Amino acid sequence: MTILHVDSSIQGDTSVSRALSRAAVSHLAGLHPALAIVRRDLVAAPLAHFTAAEGADAAVLDEFLAARIVVVGAPMYNFGIPSQLKSWLDRLAVPGRSFRYGPQGPEGLCGGRTVLLVSTRGGVFSDGSPRAEMDHQEGHLRAFFGFLGVADVRIIRAEGLALGEAAQQAALQAAHDTIRQLAA
Ligand SMILES: Cc1cc2nc3c(=O)[nH]c(=O)nc-3n(C[C@H](O)[C@H](O)[C@H](O)COP(=O)(O)O)c2cc1C
């Protein structure tokens, strides 16, 4: 099995989510030396908008299903996720492979893996904050991977990145603390 390292920030070398996802993968590689690291950079090699004509892209789903741990760099852009990341999600939800509907309703088929969401945002949207209801990024991703049956979804968050130097440093410190504490 693998560690799948996904990035979707358009901000290149200045991207915060790319720096944090790299740090998380490096930490996890030390904990799991037997897992191979597989890279998917959704900006360097974008997936097209999903179309009905294309149908399921087995290669993208197979890559996800081969992963024991998936680290997803997921910035907030315009209150949601980058469109590059949405195109990837669109290829993971495949009826009969990653989920199915039965008499009890939907059943996710992707349990047994961990998804680590590296959430970066300029403002503050975490639970209890005045703008929490404007978060269509973490909530979307949690709902999506939960629907696929991934019970172990964790967040590495750096928020308030646009609120000045002190807020940015505190956010980065908090995210790196979360990474250091990843035990499995
Ligand atoms: C196109 C774009 C849209 C953004 N939209 C939001 C937003 O809706 N809310 C917010 O708090 N920050 C927003 N930001 C700020 C980013 O969340 C912030 O720059 C963060 O560092 C992005 O992660 P990255 O550095 O990995 O790209 C936006 C940034 C960009 C480039």
The ligand as an SDF file (V2000), in Angstrom:
LIG
                    3D

 31 33  0  0  0  0  0  0  0  0999 V2000
   -8.0790   32.1600   -5.8700 C   0  0  0  0  0  0  0  0  0  0  0  0
   -8.0720   32.3170   -4.3830 C   0  0  0  0  0  0  0  0  0  0  0  0
   -9.2690   32.3660   -3.6800 C   0  0  0  0  0  0  0  0  0  0  0  0
   -9.2590   32.4840   -2.2850 C   0  0  0  0  0  0  0  0  0  0  0  0
  -10.4420   32.4870   -1.6190 N   0  0  0  0  0  0  0  0  0  0  0  0
  -10.4410   32.5580   -0.2610 C   0  0  0  0  0  0  0  0  0  0  0  0
  -11.6610   32.5210    0.4740 C   0  0  0  0  0  0  0  0  0  0  0  0
  -12.7550   32.4040   -0.0660 O   0  0  0  0  0  0  0  0  0  0  0  0
  -11.5970   32.6140    1.8180 N   0  0  0  0  0  0  0  0  0  0  0  0
  -10.4120   32.7130    2.4770 C   0  0  0  0  0  0  0  0  0  0  0  0
  -10.4120   32.7750    3.7090 O   0  0  0  0  0  0  0  0  0  0  0  0
   -9.2370   32.7400    1.8140 N   0  0  0  0  0  0  0  0  0  0  0  0
   -9.2390   32.6570    0.4650 C   0  0  0  0  0  0  0  0  0  0  0  0
   -8.0510   32.6730   -0.2280 N   0  0  0  0  0  0  0  0  0  0  0  0
   -6.7960   32.7050    0.5490 C   0  0  0  0  0  0  0  0  0  0  0  0
   -6.2160   31.2960    0.6100 C   0  0  0  0  0  0  0  0  0  0  0  0
   -7.0650   30.4110    1.2970 O   0  0  0  0  0  0  0  0  0  0  0  0
   -4.8610   31.3560    1.2460 C   0  0  0  0  0  0  0  0  0  0  0  0
   -4.0100   32.0860    0.3510 O   0  0  0  0  0  0  0  0  0  0  0  0
   -4.2340   29.9950    1.4880 C   0  0  0  0  0  0  0  0  0  0  0  0
   -2.8730   30.1700    1.8300 O   0  0  0  0  0  0  0  0  0  0  0  0
   -4.3700   29.1400    0.2460 C   0  0  0  0  0  0  0  0  0  0  0  0
   -3.5760   27.9610    0.3460 O   0  0  0  0  0  0  0  0  0  0  0  0
   -2.2910   27.8610   -0.5850 P   0  0  0  0  0  0  0  0  0  0  0  0
   -1.2990   28.8710   -0.0380 O   0  0  0  0  0  0  0  0  0  0  0  0
   -1.8060   26.4690   -0.4060 O   0  0  0  0  0  0  0  0  0  0  0  0
   -2.6890   28.1470   -1.9890 O   0  0  0  0  0  0  0  0  0  0  0  0
   -8.0350   32.5750   -1.6050 C   0  0  0  0  0  0  0  0  0  0  0  0
   -6.8260   32.5360   -2.3270 C   0  0  0  0  0  0  0  0  0  0  0  0
   -6.8430   32.4100   -3.6990 C   0  0  0  0  0  0  0  0  0  0  0  0
   -5.5350   32.3480   -4.4480 C   0  0  0  0  0  0  0  0  0  0  0  0
  1  2  1  0
  2  3  1  0
  2 30  2  0
  3  4  2  0
  4  5  1  0
  4 28  1  0
  5  6  2  0
  6  7  1  0
  6 13  1  0
  7  8  2  0
  7  9  1  0
  9 10  1  0
 10 11  2  0
 10 12  1  0
 12 13  2  0
 13 14  1  0
 14 15  1  0
 14 28  1  0
 15 16  1  0
 16 17  1  0
 16 18  1  0
 18 19  1  0
 18 20  1  0
 20 21  1  0
 20 22  1  0
 22 23  1  0
 23 24  1  0
 24 25  2  0
 24 26  1  0
 24 27  1  0
 28 29  2  0
 29 30  1  0
 30 31  1  0
M  END
$$$$
